[in-house]
Amino acid sequence: MTAFLALDLGTEGARAAVYSVEGSPMGAGHAAYPTSFPRPGWAEQDPDDWWRASVHAAREALAEAGHPSVAGVAVATTASTVAVLDGQGRPLRPALLWMDGRASEESALTAATGHPVLRYAGGSDAVEWLVPKAMWLARHEPETYRAAARIAEAVDYMVWRLTGRWAASRMNAVCKSNYDPRGAGSPHDLYASLGIGDLAGKLPDEVVPVGDPVGPLDARAREELGVTGPAVVVSGGIDAHLSLLAIGGAPEGRVSIVCGTSNAFVTEIDEPVFPPTVWGPYPDALHTGRWLVEGGQVSAGSVLAWAGERLIGRPRSELGGLIKAAAALPPVEHGLIVLDYFMGNRTPLRDPRLRGAVLGLTLASSPEQVYRAAVEGVAYGTRQVIDSFTDGGIAVDEVFLSGGIRHNELWLQTTADVLGRPVHLVAGDNLTLRACSVLAAAGSGWHASLAEAAAQYAPRVRTVEPVAEHVVAYQAGYADYRAATRATTEISHRLSEPGRSRGA
């Protein structure tokens, strides 16, 4: 029996799945790894933990699948999770996780350059991206930066562990390192102007389009993973961005929102537009000849976990009861607004110094009301991103949701109500793993193209319709959310700098 192996490195752990050539899941595995938070706004992981967890998850998935012959392997990871490595690929320090926001000053410096390649990124690099993180290392840990032979995205580190080749995903290079596939490639002059003129030499040696083969699984990785068969490793990319391949394809007007700890919004367009409120448009990031557009909420499901488990104090096993009680309340009438900027704002405000808030509390406010307001606040943030797409000339005809939102019916229904449009919930298995199976199928030659493989492996969906009376109520609530954002921005900026005098 022939199959494909899919690997997904998420925020909390590695997942693996084995898929048949017909696109059916055959086996799955999972292993966790820790995250450290050495300072507020910082987040780090050990790259060796990624590999150990991936080996455990892959062996578990292959065993459940009956150890089939593996034709292709593809991997996806969180974007902007950056490893710093010596010449043998050993970590010189913990990797900077995607949510790490320490490079805000460096992000602002990218905007001041006016470099033409930044037109593809809305005018500046976000605080999370590889280039600002490399700048931070060069400025604050210069010895480590100088010693680094490689500064690499997590997906590129994993491809190196799998094949022994330093081959970057074109998706990550374009979206997170300012690589220009239609121009000069790596922007050496931009890096030099930012004080990291040698960065290009620390990046992977080659850039490979998504879905193209990188090379065979090397002998050491094959033995550790327990893989048999040809096992061609295929170029992967960013977990959320690849979701377009797992919802049947990416016609213009189809938006995928991957809802989890954070929310990631992706779509592809045929002709570029350049609103400053989105990330992109990125040329050839997913499909050659098309443009990928990205938006994001840095805190989404994490806000709900904080509200339920940390603020209200319910153990995870009892959250179902809290959600049910909150769902029984009418929307908006609780008089509360929650701002979802717990770790800043990705888009459309592009402001890492915004902070979360709960407004309108009284001594009569109940846990159920607070939780419902948190769900509504996250949904308002989702609408803010979708509105930025449509306001910027990017079509939004269909919205597909996937990820952790499928386990929270209140979050799901509230999202449809706040958006005021039907949403399509992807049922079944992990969307990123399914996308990796599409990549493995195309890159190993089982399908002629990514489009053909995506159509073959399209998942089941169910449509959630908005409740008409809720749509009306949420119009007022969304207006209050936007007004509260404007009203709290200045104090958020002051509070985001705890070492600064409150009177400054």
N, C-alpha and C positions, 0 to 999 in steps of 0.2 A: 504494500500500500504506500502511495506517495502522498506527502503532506507538506505544509509550510509551517515554519516556526516564527511566531511573532513575539517581540519583546517590547515592553513599555515601562520606562522608568518614570514613575510619578513622583509626587512630593513626598509621599510617605513610604513608598516601597516599589519593588519591581514586580511586574505581572508578566506572565508568559501564557501563550495559548498555541495550540496546534490546530490547524484547519485542514480539512480535506480539500482536494482539488475542485470539489463542487461548492466550497465555501461554508461547509458545516463545521462548527467547533467540535473537536475530538477530545481535547484535554486542556486543563488549565492549571496554573500554579501561581503562587504568590509568596513573597518574603518581604518583610519590613526592614527598614533601616532608620537610624535616628537622625534628627536634625538638632543642631545646637544653635542657641541664640545668644551669642556672647555679649551683645549690647542691644538696646532697643533699635529696631529697624534693621538689624543684621541677622543673617541666617546662613548657616554653613553645613556641609555634609562631607563625608569622606568618600572619594571616588572608589577606593577599594571595597567599601560597603556596597556600592552599586553592582560591582562585578560579583561579589559573593552572593548577593541577593538574586541576581540574574541567573547564576548557575543553579541555585536552589530551585527557583521558580521554573526554569526550563526543564530540569530533571523531573520535577513533579508533573509538569504538563506532558512530557514525552512518555512517562510511565503510565499515566492515565490513558493516553492515546494508544498504548500498545507498542511503542517504539517503532513508528513507521519510518520509512526512508524519507529524509527531508530534502526536498528539491531546492527550496529557497529560504532565506532568513532575512528579516527586516526588523529594524529597531527604531522606535520613536522615544523621545524624552521631552521633559519640560524644556522650554527655550530659555536662553540666557542663564543657564546654570553652567558656571565656568570653572573648569579645572586648570590648575597651575602645576606643571609637571617638569621633571628633569629629563635628561636625554634618554633614560630608560623607561620613561612613562610613569615614574613613581611620583606621587603627590609631594610637592614641596610645602604645601599648606592645605587646609581644608578648602574645598570648592565653595565658591560664592553662589548660593542658591538663587533661583529666579526672583524670589521675593525680597532679596537683600537690597536695601535702599540706601546704602552708605555713599553711593557715588552721585548724590544730587548736585553737588557743585560741578563735578566733571560733566554731568549731563548738560548743565546750563552752558558750559564752555563750548560744547559742540554746536549749540544754536548760534553762538557768536561768530562762527567761522564763515558762514554764508557759502559753504562749499556746495557746488551744484549737485553732488550725489545725494545730499541730504534732502533734496526735493522728493526723493522716494521714501522719506521717513517723516514727512510732515514738517521738515525744517530743522529737526534736531534728533539726537539719539535719546531714547528714554533712559531713565536712571537704571533700569534693570539690565540693559544690554551689555554685550561683551566689551565694546569699545570704552564706555565710561568706567567699567570695572577694571579694565586694563590700565586706564589712566590713574585710577585710585591706587592700584598696586604700585605703579611707577612713582607716584607722589608720596605714598605713605609707607610702603614696604619696598624701597628701591633695591635692596640686596636680593630679595626674593624675586622681584621682577627681572633683574639682570641675570639671575641664575636660571630662570625658566627657559627651557628649550621649547616648551609647548604651552600655549594658552589656548584652550580648546573648549568648545561646547561639549556638553555631556554626550550628545549623540555621536560626535566625532571621536571622543574617547572610547566609546563602546565599539565603534567600527574598527578602531585600531586594536582593541582587545580581541575582536573576532577575526581579523584578517592580518594583522601586523602592518597594515598600510595606513598612513595618515591621509585620509580622504574625507574632505568636508562635504556635508550636505549643502547643495546649492541653496536650498531653502533657508537654512540657518545663516549661511554666508551673506545672502542678499538681505534677509530680514533683520539680522542682528549685528553684522560686521561691516555694513555699508559696501559690500561687494557689488560691483556693477557688471552684470553679465552681458550688457550691450555696449560696454565702453571699455575702460581701462582695467577692469578686474578690481583688484585690491587698490584702494585709494591711498597710495603711499604719501602723497602730498598732504592729504587730510590728517593721516596719522602723525606725520612730522609736525604739522602745525599744532597738534594737541600734545606734543611732548613724548610721543611713543613711535618715533620714526622707524624703529626696528620691529614693530608689532607684526608686520606681514611675514617676517621670517620666523615668527613663533607660531603662526597659524598652520593648519595642515597644508601639505605640499600641493595638493590638487583639490579641485572642486568638482563634484560629481552631481549631475541632475538627479532629482528625485525619481526613483524607479529604475535607474540604470544599475547594472551590476558593478560591484566594486572588485570582487574577487572571491575565491573559494574560502570557506572556513578553514583557518589554519589548524595544524595538527594538535597544538596544545589546547586551543579552544574547543576543538572537536572532542577531545578526550574529557575535558572538564565538564562540558555540557552533556556528554553522552549522546552525541548526534551521529547518525549513520546516513549515508546517501550523499549526493553531490553537494548539497548545502551551499549554494551560491549566495553570498551576502550582497544584499541590494541596498542602495543608498536610501536612507529614510529621512527623518526630519522632525519637525515640531509636532508634538502630540495633537494639539487642538487644530492646527492648520491642516493636518492630514485627514481630519474628520470629513472633509469634503469628499474624499475618496470612498468613505464608508456609508454615505447616504445616497448612493446611486450615481454620483457624479456632481459636477459643479456648473450647471447652466447659469447664465447671468440672472440675477434676482433671487437665487437660492442662498440663504444665509444659514450657517451652522453655528449654534451656540453650545459650547461644551461647558456644562454647569457643574462646578465642583468647588474646591477650596476657593478658587477664583473662577471668573467667567471669561471665556475667550470667544470672540466673534470673528468669523472668517467668511469671505466670499471672494469670488473671482469675477473680473469684469473684462470685457473685450477691448475697450478703449480707456485710457487713463484719465482720471480726474484727480485734482490735487488739493482737497480741503485740508486745512491744518488741524482738524479735529480727529483725524484717523491716523493710523500707522499705515504707510504705503502711499500710493500703490507700488507694489514690488514687482518689477519685471521678471518674468520667467521663474518665479519662486516655486510654483508647483507645476504648472503646465507651460511648456515653451510657447511663447507667443501670446500669453495672457498675463493679466495683472492681478495680484492678490492684494486684498484690502483686509486690514486687521483692526479690531477694537478690543477693549478689555476692561473688566472690573477686577481690580487686584484683590478685593475682598468680597466674597459672595457667600458660599456655603460656610466659610469660616466665621462670618458674622453670625449666622444662625447657630453654629456650634457654640460660639462665645455666649450668645444670649441665653441659650437653653441650658448649657452645662456649667458655664462659669458664672454668669450673672445671676440667673435664676436658681442654679444649683441642682438641676435634675440630672441624675445619672443617665448615660446614653440609653440604658434599657427602658427608661421611663419617658423618653422624649415623645414616643407615640401618643401617650395620653395628653401631653402638653400641646402637641400639634392639633389633636382632635378638639381640645377645648378652645384653642385659638381659632380654629376654623369655624366654630359655632358662633363666633362674634361677628357682628356686621362690620364691613370695612370702614375705615377712616373715623368712625364715630367715637373711637377711644380717645381721640384728641392728641395722639402722639405722632411724632415724626422721628424716624431713625435715619441718620446719614451714614451711608455704608463705606465711608472713606477711612476705614480703620488702619490701612497701610498706604494711604494716599489715593490718588486717582490716576488711572492709566489714560483712558480716553473718555470723553472728548476734552477734558480739562487739562490733562497732562501735567498734573500738579502733585508731586510726591509728598508735599508738606501739608496737604489737607488731612484732617483727622475726623474720626467718627464722633457721633453725638446722639444723645437721646433727648429730645426736646418735648416739653409739655407735661412732664411728670407731676403728679399730685400724690397726696397721701392715699388717695383712693385707687391709684393705678395698680392693676393686678398683674401677676406674672403672665397670664394669657394675653393681656392687652400688649404688654411689652414685646412678647414674642411675635404676636401678629404684626405689630409695627415694624419689627426687624425684618420680617418677611416682605412687607410692603416696601420698606426702604431698599432692600436688595432689588426688588422688581422695578422700582423707580430708577435705580441705577442702570438696569438693563434697558429701560425705555430711553434713557438719556443717550446711551450708545447707539441704539437703533435710530433715534431721531437724528443723530449726527451723521449717520450714513445717508438717510434720505435728504437731509438738508444740504449735504455735500454733493448731491447728484448721483448717489449710488443706489441702484434699484434694490428694494426689499419686497419681493413678491411672496416668498415662502420662508418660513422660519422653522428650522429643525432644532429640537432640544435633545440633549443627551447628557449622560453623566449622573451625578448624585441627585439631581432634581427628581429623577424618577422614583426615588424613595420617599419623597415629601410631597404629598398631594396638595397641601396648602400652598407651598412654594410654586408648584406647577400651575395650579389654577390661577393664583394671583398674578403670575407672569402673563398668562393669556389675558386676564382682565385688564391689567395695567397697559399692556401693549394695545389692547382693543382689537386684536386680530386672532384668528386660529393659529395654534402652534402644533407642530407635528412631533410627537415624542417617539424617539427611537427605542424600540423594545429590544430585549435580549441582551447579547453579550457586550463587552467593552468595545466602544467604537474605535478607539485608537488601535487596539489589537486587530480588529477587523480591517482597518485601513492598512496595517502592516501586512496582513495576508494578501491584500490587493497588490501591494508593492512586490511582495515575494513572488506572487503568481506572474506578474508582468515581467519582472526582472530576470526570472529564471526561465522565461520562454514559454510558459504555459498559456499566456494570452498575448496577443499582438500589441496591445497598448494598455496604458493605465485606464483609459476610458472604457475599453472592453471589459477589463477585469472589474472595474467599479460597478458596471451595469450587472455583471454576473453575480456579484456578491452583495447587492443592495439588501438592506435589512428590512424587517417589518416595522411599521409605524402605526401609531394611533393618533387621531386628531383630537385636540382639546379645544373646545369652543369657548369664547369669552361669555360671561354672564352680563347681559345688557345693563342691568341696574348697577352692577359693580363698576362697569366701564365708566358710567357717568360720575359715580362717587370718586373714582380714582383720578379723574381729570383735576378736581380740586386738590386732592392729596399730592399729586405730582407737581402742581403749581407751587404748593407750600414747600415741597422738597427742594425745588429749584431756588425759591426765595431764601430758604434756610441755608442753602449752600453759599449763596452770595453773602448773607449776613454773618456767617461764621468764618469766612475765609481768612480775614486778618488775624483773628485770635488763634485760629488753627496754625497759622504760620509761626506765631510767637510760641505757641505751646510745643511745636515740633522741634524747638531748639532749647532743650532744658538747661543748657549751660549759659544761656543768654539772660541778661537782666530783664525782668518783666517790664521795666520802665523804658527799655531801649526802643 
